[in-house]
């Protein structure tokens, strides 16, 4: 098949990132590594998308932005415990697999800042939609606790910004990470302004999402080894009816790509075509009710090649390049 040339007139999607997001690291052994963002950048170049996206540097979020979702104690625990760059002790543990280094605070502010800036740009009509290539990820961070590789809940912060700063009445959050977004659910449980739809491998970390979810949560647990056909059925039968009923004014995506069949952190069987198809369904809802407004934020995905290829498939649909 011949490659279809792309033109700048098709550019509708912003790509937010920042070098600070690569300076946060939790040890050479840790799968949530700076190499994840580098793999995405490399694949964008290889796929000839790098120069066709509106690349923007992530600004720094303010503490008042974080406080719309997180307690002051939760914010202070990260701000005040990052080791000094010259200290002999390089890491401060928050839990067994979530640690701070000297640059975590700045990286976390950039990650949340990217989601906020993307929300502003989309609502203001500068761009159609945006993808935030950021880390640390966010959807496990609860209002009171950092956990599961996550410091602050980037998508929840952006959704609160849309509601409370821009005055939107209804937003939806789509979470297709392989792990349940427990932090996002905690932030919006029983908030009628927010609909959250997700699937996740179960039983699996963080072992939440199945015990009497709130009415605004569409949680679909799946057994290990579930493949794309099962997920597509869930989207059609569970997600889309709820999204059409809510008629969101904007959609946020917790874009985790660790349900890919090559990702050894989990045991599901999605491929790039499944992520592209899911994105197409979200795009259709956004065009019908939300003026096409979507902000997508990177969550998981730890097989570097599969992650990068899946992000490219996601971006091609967002930017309507395929």
PEJOBEL-V361002 format. One record per residue. N is the residue number from 0. PSI is psi in whole degrees, 0 to 359 (none if undefined). BURIAL is + if it has 24 or more other ideal C-beta (glycine too) atoms within 12 Angstrom, else -. Layout:
BEGIN
((N & PSI & BURIAL) (N & PSI & BURIAL))
END
This chain:
BEGIN
((0 & 132 & -) (1 & 144 & -) (2 & 130 & -) (3 & 118 & -) (4 & 143 & -) (5 & 148 & -) (6 & 158 & -) (7 & 337 & -) (8 & 341 & -) (9 & 356 & -) (10 & 112 & +) (11 & 352 & +) (12 & 129 & +) (13 & 149 & +) (14 & 107 & +) (15 & 133 & +) (16 & 178 & +) (17 & 146 & +) (18 & 332 & -) (19 & 331 & +) (20 & 342 & +) (21 & 350 & +) (22 & 337 & +) (23 & 128 & +) (24 & 156 & +) (25 & 20 & +) (26 & 149 & -) (27 & 339 & -) (28 & 346 & -) (29 & 131 & +) (30 & 335 & +) (31 & 83 & +) (32 & 162 & +) (33 & 335 & +) (34 & 338 & -) (35 & 313 & +) (36 & 325 & +) (37 & 322 & -) (38 & 321 & +) (39 & 314 & +) (40 & 316 & +) (41 & 320 & -) (42 & 327 & +) (43 & 319 & +) (44 & 314 & -) (45 & 328 & -) (46 & 1 & +) (47 & 31 & -) (48 & 343 & +) (49 & 314 & -) (50 & 1 & -) (51 & 359 & +) (52 & 151 & +) (53 & 91 & +) (54 & 130 & +) (55 & 141 & +) (56 & 135 & -) (57 & 129 & +) (58 & 179 & +) (59 & 128 & -) (60 & 153 & +) (61 & 156 & -) (62 & 329 & +) (63 & 332 & -) (64 & 316 & +) (65 & 323 & +) (66 & 349 & -) (67 & 340 & +) (68 & 319 & +) (69 & 147 & +) (70 & 157 & -) (71 & 326 & -) (72 & 319 & -) (73 & 320 & +) (74 & 314 & +) (75 & 326 & -) (76 & 324 & +) (77 & 313 & +) (78 & 320 & +) (79 & 357 & -) (80 & 6 & +) (81 & 128 & +) (82 & 152 & -) (83 & 141 & -) (84 & 333 & -) (85 & 4 & -) (86 & 151 & -) (87 & 324 & -) (88 & 119 & -) (89 & 340 & -) (90 & 148 & +) (91 & 118 & +) (92 & 132 & -) (93 & 321 & +) (94 & 190 & -) (95 & 332 & -) (96 & 18 & -) (97 & 115 & +) (98 & 159 & +) (99 & 143 & +) (100 & 188 & +) (101 & 338 & +) (102 & 6 & +) (103 & 316 & +) (104 & 312 & +) (105 & 318 & +) (106 & 318 & +) (107 & 323 & +) (108 & 323 & +) (109 & 320 & +) (110 & 311 & +) (111 & 322 & +) (112 & 324 & +) (113 & 314 & +) (114 & 321 & +) (115 & 312 & +) (116 & 321 & +) (117 & 320 & +) (118 & 315 & +) (119 & 313 & +) (120 & 322 & +) (121 & 313 & +) (122 & 325 & +) (123 & 357 & -) (124 & 15 & -) (125 & 326 & -) (126 & 162 & +) (127 & 319 & +) (128 & 178 & +) (129 & 152 & +) (130 & 132 & +) (131 & 109 & +) (132 & 89 & +) (133 & 159 & +) (134 & 150 & +) (135 & 154 & +) (136 & 183 & +) (137 & 340 & +) (138 & 351 & +) (139 & 346 & +) (140 & 117 & +) (141 & 172 & +) (142 & 336 & +) (143 & 357 & -) (144 & 131 & +) (145 & 141 & +) (146 & 165 & +) (147 & 44 & +) (148 & 356 & +) (149 & 138 & +) (150 & 296 & +) (151 & 150 & +) (152 & 93 & +) (153 & 314 & +) (154 & 318 & +) (155 & 320 & +) (156 & 316 & +) (157 & 319 & +) (158 & 318 & +) (159 & 323 & +) (160 & 316 & +) (161 & 320 & +) (162 & 313 & +) (163 & 336 & +) (164 & 316 & -) (165 & 349 & +) (166 & 21 & -) (167 & 152 & +) (168 & 331 & -) (169 & 127 & +) (170 & 157 & +) (171 & 146 & +) (172 & 123 & +) (173 & 123 & +) (174 & 109 & +) (175 & 22 & +) (176 & 155 & +) (177 & 341 & +) (178 & 146 & +) (179 & 135 & +) (180 & 71 & +) (181 & 324 & +) (182 & 319 & +) (183 & 318 & +) (184 & 318 & +) (185 & 324 & +) (186 & 331 & +) (187 & 10 & +) (188 & 126 & +) (189 & 15 & -) (190 & 110 & +) (191 & 347 & -) (192 & 345 & +) (193 & 127 & +) (194 & 131 & +) (195 & 128 & +) (196 & 139 & +) (197 & 160 & +) (198 & 161 & +) (199 & 151 & +) (200 & 138 & +) (201 & 137 & +) (202 & 138 & -) (203 & 159 & +) (204 & 137 & +) (205 & 22 & +) (206 & 43 & -) (207 & 176 & +) (208 & 357 & +) (209 & 348 & -) (210 & 90 & -) (211 & 62 & -) (212 & 155 & +) (213 & 163 & -) (214 & 339 & -) (215 & 13 & +) (216 & 121 & +) (217 & 91 & +) (218 & 125 & +) (219 & 99 & +) (220 & 142 & +) (221 & 145 & +) (222 & 160 & -) (223 & 149 & -) (224 & 10 & -) (225 & 141 & +) (226 & 183 & -) (227 & 326 & +) (228 & 324 & -) (229 & 316 & +) (230 & 319 & +) (231 & 322 & +) (232 & 321 & -) (233 & 317 & +) (234 & 315 & +) (235 & 320 & -) (236 & 332 & -) (237 & 309 & +) (238 & 307 & +) (239 & 317 & +) (240 & 320 & -) (241 & 319 & +) (242 & 320 & +) (243 & 326 & -) (244 & 321 & -) (245 & 328 & +) (246 & 63 & -) (247 & 146 & +) (248 & 346 & +) (249 & 150 & +) (250 & 133 & +) (251 & 142 & +) (252 & 125 & +) (253 & 97 & +) (254 & 86 & +) (255 & 136 & +) (256 & 25 & +) (257 & 3 & +) (258 & 4 & +) (259 & 145 & +) (260 & 341 & +) (261 & 355 & +) (262 & 116 & +) (263 & 358 & -) (264 & 347 & +) (265 & 187 & +) (266 & 43 & -) (267 & 177 & +) (268 & 35 & +) (269 & 159 & +) (270 & 176 & +) (271 & 321 & +) (272 & 329 & +) (273 & 318 & +) (274 & 322 & +) (275 & 316 & +) (276 & 316 & +) (277 & 317 & +) (278 & 322 & +) (279 & 319 & +) (280 & 319 & +) (281 & 318 & +) (282 & 319 & +) (283 & 318 & +) (284 & 316 & +) (285 & 321 & +) (286 & 327 & -) (287 & 321 & -) (288 & 339 & +) (289 & 16 & +) (290 & 26 & -) (291 & 9 & +) (292 & 116 & +) (293 & 135 & +) (294 & 122 & +) (295 & 133 & +) (296 & 133 & +) (297 & 133 & +) (298 & 252 & +) (299 & 185 & +) (300 & 107 & +) (301 & 349 & +) (302 & 112 & +) (303 & 316 & +) (304 & 313 & +) (305 & 319 & +) (306 & 308 & +) (307 & 317 & +) (308 & 322 & +) (309 & 321 & +) (310 & 317 & +) (311 & 317 & +) (312 & 318 & +) (313 & 314 & +) (314 & 322 & +) (315 & 323 & +) (316 & 315 & +) (317 & 316 & +) (318 & 2 & +) (319 & 46 & +) (320 & 356 & +) (321 & none & +))
END
